[in-house]
Amino acid sequence: MCWKCGAEQDFSHSVYRSSTCASCGADLHSCRGCAFYAPGSHFDCHETVDELVADKERANFCEHFKAGKNSKWSDGQNGAQDKNAAAVNALFGGANENPLQGKNAARDAFNSLFG
């Protein structure tokens, strides 16, 4: 699938630096389209790379590139991130909630425990 629009791609042949998605024109040989793309990792890559690729959405010359399903359309890593974000929001309150809301309730709970 294309990392940008989700269109099915034929990866039976090599993905070249000049390969683009027929639907949206996105560069396919980019960090965002690579199986090793991992935001938060060193240089956002699971492979040991020596140089930072600044624009993760543009074609690059990375020798480690492997066409993958790391896109906003996949159920892989991004699905796990969504699940983790939901767990954090459940623990600390929703992302859109006022952080000061419930301040007194927390203080009251603390005082009831330690009086």
C-alpha positions in Angstrom: 0.0 0.0 0.0 1.0 3.6 -0.6 2.1 5.2 2.7 0.2 8.4 1.8 -3.1 7.4 0.2 -3.4 3.7 0.9 -3.6 2.6 -2.8 -2.5 -0.9 -3.5 1.0 -1.2 -5.0 2.6 -3.9 -7.0 5.8 -4.7 -5.1 6.6 -7.8 -7.1 9.3 -5.8 -8.8 12.0 -3.5 -7.3 11.1 -0.2 -5.9 13.4 2.4 -7.4 14.3 5.8 -6.1 12.1 7.2 -8.9 9.1 5.0 -8.2 5.9 6.9 -7.3 2.3 6.0 -6.5 0.1 5.9 -9.5 -2.8 7.3 -7.5 -1.3 10.2 -5.5 2.2 10.6 -6.9 3.9 10.0 -3.5 7.5 8.8 -3.6 7.5 5.1 -2.7 11.3 4.8 -2.0 11.0 6.9 1.1 11.3 6.4 4.8 7.6 6.5 5.2 7.2 3.6 2.7 9.9 1.5 4.3 9.4 -1.6 6.5 12.2 -0.3 8.8 10.6 3.1 9.4 10.1 3.5 13.2 9.4 7.0 14.6 11.2 7.4 17.8 14.1 5.1 17.0 17.5 6.4 16.1 17.0 8.5 13.0 13.5 7.0 12.9 14.8 3.7 11.6 15.2 0.1 12.9 18.3 -0.3 10.7 21.6 1.1 11.7 21.9 4.1 9.5 24.8 6.6 9.6 23.0 9.7 8.2 19.7 11.3 9.1 17.2 11.5 6.2 15.5 14.8 7.0 12.5 14.5 4.8 10.9 11.1 5.5 8.3 11.5 2.8 10.7 12.2 -0.2 12.6 9.7 -2.2 16.1 8.9 -0.9 19.2 6.7 -1.6 19.0 4.5 1.5 20.5 1.1 0.9 18.4 -0.5 3.6 15.1 0.3 2.0 12.5 -2.5 2.0 9.0 -1.9 0.8 6.8 -2.1 3.9 3.4 -1.5 5.4 4.4 1.4 7.7 1.7 3.8 6.7 -1.3 5.5 8.2 -3.3 2.8 6.4 -1.7 -0.2 8.1 -2.9 -2.0 11.1 0.7 -2.6 12.3 2.8 -0.1 14.2 0.3 2.8 13.9 -2.5 0.6 15.2 -0.3 -0.1 18.3 0.4 3.6 18.7 -3.3 4.4 18.6 -3.9 1.7 21.2 -1.1 3.1 23.4 -2.5 6.6 23.1 -5.9 5.4 24.1 -4.4 3.8 27.2 -2.6 6.9 28.2 -5.7 9.0 27.7 -7.7 6.6 29.8 -5.1 6.8 32.6 -4.6 10.5 32.6 -7.8 11.8 31.0 -8.6 12.5 27.4 -6.2 14.5 25.3 -8.8 17.3 24.9 -9.7 17.6 28.5 -8.6 20.5 30.7 -5.6 19.3 32.7 -6.7 21.3 35.7 -10.2 19.7 35.7 -10.5 17.3 38.6 -7.7 18.9 40.6 -9.8 19.2 43.7 -10.9 15.6 43.4 -7.3 14.4 43.2 -6.4 16.5 46.3 -9.4 15.2 48.2 -8.5 11.6 47.4 -4.9 12.3 48.5 -6.1 13.9 51.8 -8.5 11.0 52.4 -5.6 8.6 52.2 -3.0 10.6 54.1 -5.3 12.9 56.1 
